[in-house]
Amino acid sequence: MAGNTKYDDTLFAMMTQHESEMEFLNTIFGFLQRRTQCFNGPKAENNFQTLINTLSHQLDVYRKAEYKKQQGIDEDDEELKKIEEEKKKKQLAEEKAAKEARELAEARKKEQAEREKLRKAKEERGEIPKEPEEPKDKESEDEDEGEDNKGAKPISNGGVTDKYTWTQTLSEVQVIIDSQKLGLPPGVPLKSRDLTVSLTKKKLKIQLKGKEPLVDGELHKEVKTDTFIWTIEDANRLVLSMDKENGMEWWKCVIIGDPEINTRKVEPENSSLSDLDGDTRQTVEKMMFDQRQKAMGLPTSEEQKKQDMLKKFMEQHPEMDFSKCKFN
């Protein structure tokens, strides 16, 4: 059965937290009822009718699939082609986003260097006073030797352990795990049903079925469990996103006992990614790009992709009037 498989892993992870598929649907409809005007606004009646039509369509799809199954019609080849096409499109979009992130980081680095060069030139000409170097007193030396100044230099505000790579912003922590670290042989695709991922406010456990838990310990700080989400990228990486309970502090580590970073050296726009492997670096760069886009009120790479697809569709159908359409 053909369909949009793009969000399968995310939706499956959400569904596993429900007793049944129908309870999962009730959660989705409840969300739409509470947080949108989909089913209680001025267009509610039309939306209900659209929902009925959609369910009717899905019933027709099911019946056709059952008929083809009875007739011995195999759609695997066609389905595989569509999956490969979607995978290629996703890969191209991620490569484009990563390239844009690198270009943006390089541009900012170059701009900062130019400003510093200009400032030094003005100092030499006496146009601005030189910044005095403040003597380092004993108290500041003691601070440098304090607890917060211990640990490795951060990479993208996070670090690399023998089990996972992690990054952070003030409000969020993201963990990236290679499928081979979980115990999966090279080339074997990672699937949601093979994973056990559980999170409480203070503990995280990640395990591949039939293997010892890769991660099973107490978090450095508390997180919000209601916004926790995990996905599988490119069938070989597990990516977890956790919102911090206290969104105004930097973490030294993800799991207590794992290697710590030096939070005194954390930089909000840290771009030293050279220590990461290619796939992980690409994922982190995409995350950083999306975070910057959100901060500037601009579309993320995924949103930009959707906008481009919509623009292309409108160009292909000049006979249609989109002036009264409202797009979210």
C-alpha positions in Angstrom: 0.0 0.0 0.0 1.5 3.3 -1.2 1.6 6.2 1.2 3.7 9.0 2.7 6.3 7.1 4.9 8.2 10.2 5.8 6.9 10.4 9.4 6.6 6.7 10.0 9.3 6.5 12.7 8.0 9.5 14.6 4.4 8.4 14.5 5.3 4.8 15.4 7.3 6.1 18.4 4.2 8.1 19.5 1.9 5.1 18.9 3.9 2.7 21.1 3.0 4.9 24.0 -0.7 4.1 23.6 -2.7 1.0 24.5 -4.2 0.7 20.9 -4.2 2.3 17.5 -7.6 3.9 18.2 -6.4 5.4 21.4 -3.5 6.9 19.4 -6.0 8.4 16.9 -8.0 9.8 19.8 -4.9 11.6 21.0 -4.3 13.1 17.6 -8.0 14.3 17.3 -7.9 15.6 20.9 -4.8 17.6 20.0 -6.5 19.1 17.0 -9.6 19.9 19.1 -7.6 21.6 21.8 -4.9 23.4 20.0 -6.5 24.2 16.6 -9.7 25.3 15.1 -9.8 22.3 12.8 -12.9 20.7 14.5 -14.4 23.7 16.5 -13.8 26.7 14.2 -15.7 28.2 11.3 -14.6 25.5 8.9 -15.3 22.6 11.3 -18.2 21.2 9.3 -16.2 21.1 6.1 -13.3 19.5 7.9 -15.5 16.8 9.4 -16.8 16.1 5.9 -13.2 16.0 4.6 -12.3 13.6 7.3 -15.3 11.3 6.4 -14.2 11.4 2.7 -10.6 10.6 3.7 -11.7 7.6 5.8 -13.9 6.5 2.8 -10.9 6.8 0.5 -8.7 4.8 2.9 -11.4 2.1 2.9 -11.3 2.0 -0.9 -7.5 1.7 -0.8 -7.7 -1.2 1.6 -10.3 -3.0 -0.5 -8.2 -2.5 -3.7 -5.1 -3.8 -1.9 -7.0 -6.9 -0.6 -8.3 -7.5 -4.1 -4.8 -7.3 -5.6 -3.6 -9.6 -2.9 -6.3 -12.2 -3.7 -5.4 -11.9 -7.4 -1.7 -12.4 -6.7 -0.7 -8.9 -7.9 2.7 -7.9 -6.5 3.4 -4.2 -5.9 6.8 -4.6 -4.1 8.9 -3.4 -7.1 6.8 -0.3 -7.5 6.9 0.4 -3.8 10.6 -0.1 -3.6 11.1 2.4 -6.4 9.1 5.0 -4.6 11.0 4.4 -1.3 14.3 4.9 -3.1 13.1 8.1 -4.8 12.0 9.5 -1.4 15.3 8.5 0.1 17.2 10.3 -2.7 15.1 13.5 -2.3 15.7 13.5 1.5 19.4 13.0 1.0 19.6 15.9 -1.5 17.7 18.2 0.9 19.9 17.3 3.8 23.0 17.8 1.8 21.7 21.2 0.6 20.9 22.2 4.2 24.3 21.1 5.5 26.0 23.1 2.7 24.0 26.2 3.6 24.9 25.8 7.3 28.6 25.5 6.4 28.4 28.6 4.1 26.6 30.5 6.8 29.2 29.6 9.4 32.1 30.5 7.1 30.5 33.8 6.2 30.1 34.7 9.9 33.6 33.7 10.6 34.9 35.8 7.8 32.7 38.8 8.9 34.0 38.5 12.4 37.6 38.4 11.2 37.0 41.5 9.1 35.6 43.4 12.1 38.5 42.4 14.2 41.0 43.5 11.5 39.2 46.9 11.2 39.2 47.4 15.0 42.9 46.7 15.2 43.6 49.2 12.3 41.6 51.9 14.1 43.6 51.2 17.3 46.9 51.6 15.4 45.7 54.9 13.9 44.6 56.1 17.4 41.0 56.4 16.4 39.9 54.2 19.3 41.7 53.4 22.6 43.3 50.1 22.9 41.5 47.6 25.1 43.5 47.3 28.3 44.5 43.8 29.4 43.1 43.3 32.8 45.5 41.6 35.2 44.4 38.2 36.4 44.0 38.2 40.1 44.2 35.2 42.4 40.4 35.0 42.6 40.0 34.6 38.9 42.8 32.1 38.8 40.9 30.1 41.4 37.8 30.3 39.3 39.7 28.9 36.3 40.8 26.0 38.4 37.2 25.5 39.7 34.8 22.6 39.1 33.1 24.3 36.1 36.4 24.6 34.2 37.1 20.9 34.1 36.3 18.7 31.2 36.9 18.5 27.4 36.4 21.4 25.0 32.8 21.3 23.7 32.0 20.2 20.1 28.8 22.0 19.0 28.3 22.8 22.7 28.2 19.0 23.4 30.7 16.2 23.1 31.6 12.7 21.8 31.6 9.6 24.0 32.3 6.0 23.0 28.5 5.4 22.8 27.0 8.5 21.3 27.5 12.1 20.1 25.5 14.9 21.7 24.9 18.6 21.1 22.9 21.2 23.0 21.4 24.6 23.1 20.3 26.4 26.3 16.9 24.7 26.1 17.4 21.4 24.3 19.7 18.4 24.2 20.1 16.1 21.2 21.8 12.7 21.2 22.9 10.9 18.0 23.7 7.2 18.1 25.1 5.1 15.2 23.3 1.9 14.7 26.6 -0.1 15.0 27.0 1.3 18.5 23.7 -0.2 19.4 24.9 -3.6 18.2 23.5 -3.7 14.7 25.7 -5.3 12.0 26.9 -2.9 9.2 24.4 -2.5 6.4 21.4 -3.8 8.4 18.8 -1.0 8.5 17.8 0.3 12.0 14.0 0.0 12.6 11.8 1.4 15.3 10.3 -2.0 16.3 13.8 -3.3 17.2 14.4 -0.5 19.7 13.4 0.1 23.3 13.7 3.8 24.3 12.4 4.9 27.6 12.6 8.3 29.3 11.6 9.7 32.7 12.5 13.1 34.0 15.8 11.9 35.4 16.6 8.6 33.6 17.2 7.4 30.0 17.4 3.9 28.7 18.2 2.8 25.1 18.4 -0.8 24.0 18.4 -2.9 20.8 16.3 -6.0 21.2 18.4 -9.0 22.2 21.4 -6.7 23.2 22.6 -5.2 26.4 21.4 -1.6 26.9 23.7 0.9 25.3 22.5 3.7 27.6 21.0 3.1 31.0 21.6 5.8 33.6 20.6 9.0 35.3 20.5 12.2 33.3 22.7 15.2 34.2 19.6 17.3 34.8 15.8 16.9 34.5 14.0 17.0 31.2 10.4 17.4 30.0 9.0 14.0 29.1 5.9 15.3 27.3 8.0 16.9 24.5 10.5 14.1 24.1 10.9 12.6 20.6 13.2 10.2 18.9 13.6 9.4 15.2 15.7 7.2 12.9 17.6 9.0 10.2 18.9 7.3 7.0 18.2 3.9 8.6 21.5 4.0 10.5 21.3 6.7 13.1 19.0 7.1 16.2 18.4 10.8 17.0 16.8 11.8 20.3 15.6 15.3 21.2 15.0 16.3 24.8 13.8 19.7 26.2 15.6 20.7 29.4 13.4 21.4 32.4 15.6 24.3 33.2 16.1 26.0 29.8 18.7 28.5 31.1 21.8 26.3 31.8 24.4 24.3 30.0 24.9 20.6 30.7 28.3 19.0 31.4 27.2 15.6 30.1 24.0 13.7 29.2 24.4 10.7 31.5 26.0 11.1 34.9 29.3 9.2 34.8 30.0 9.8 31.1 32.8 12.1 30.0 32.1 15.8 30.8 32.7 18.9 28.8 34.0 22.3 30.0 30.9 24.4 30.2 33.0 27.5 30.7 34.1 27.1 27.0 30.6 26.7 25.6 29.8 29.1 22.7 26.2 29.7 21.5 27.4 29.6 17.9 30.1 26.9 18.2 31.0 25.7 14.8 34.0 23.4 15.4 32.6 20.2 13.9 35.8 18.8 12.4 36.1 16.1 15.1 32.8 14.5 14.0 32.4 11.8 11.4 30.8 12.7 8.1 27.2 11.4 8.7 27.1 12.8 12.3 28.5 16.1 11.2 25.9 16.4 8.5 23.1 15.7 10.9 24.5 18.2 13.5 25.0 20.9 10.8 21.4 20.4 9.7 20.2 20.8 13.3 22.3 24.0 13.7 21.0 25.4 10.5 17.3 24.7 11.5 17.9 26.3 14.9 19.3 29.4 13.3 16.5 29.6 10.9 13.9 29.3 13.7 15.7 32.0 15.7 15.5 34.4 12.7 11.9 33.5 12.0 12.8 31.8 8.7 11.8 28.4 7.4 13.7 25.3 8.4 15.2 23.1 5.7 12.1 20.8 5.9 9.7 23.8 5.7 11.7 25.3 2.8 11.4 22.0 1.0 7.6 22.0 1.4 7.4 25.7 0.2 9.5 24.8 -2.9 7.2 21.9 -3.6 4.1 24.1 -3.2 5.6 26.8 -5.5 6.4 24.2 -8.1 2.9 22.8 -7.9 1.4 26.3 -8.4 3.6 26.9 -11.4 2.6 23.6 -12.9 -1.1 24.5 -12.5 -1.6 28.1 -13.7 -5.2 27.4 -14.4 -6.0 27.1 -10.7 -6.8 30.1 -8.4 -4.8 30.0 -5.2 -5.6 33.5 -4.1 -8.2 32.5 -1.6 -6.2 29.5 -0.2 -4.7 29.7 3.2 -1.5 27.7 3.7 0.0 26.9 7.1 
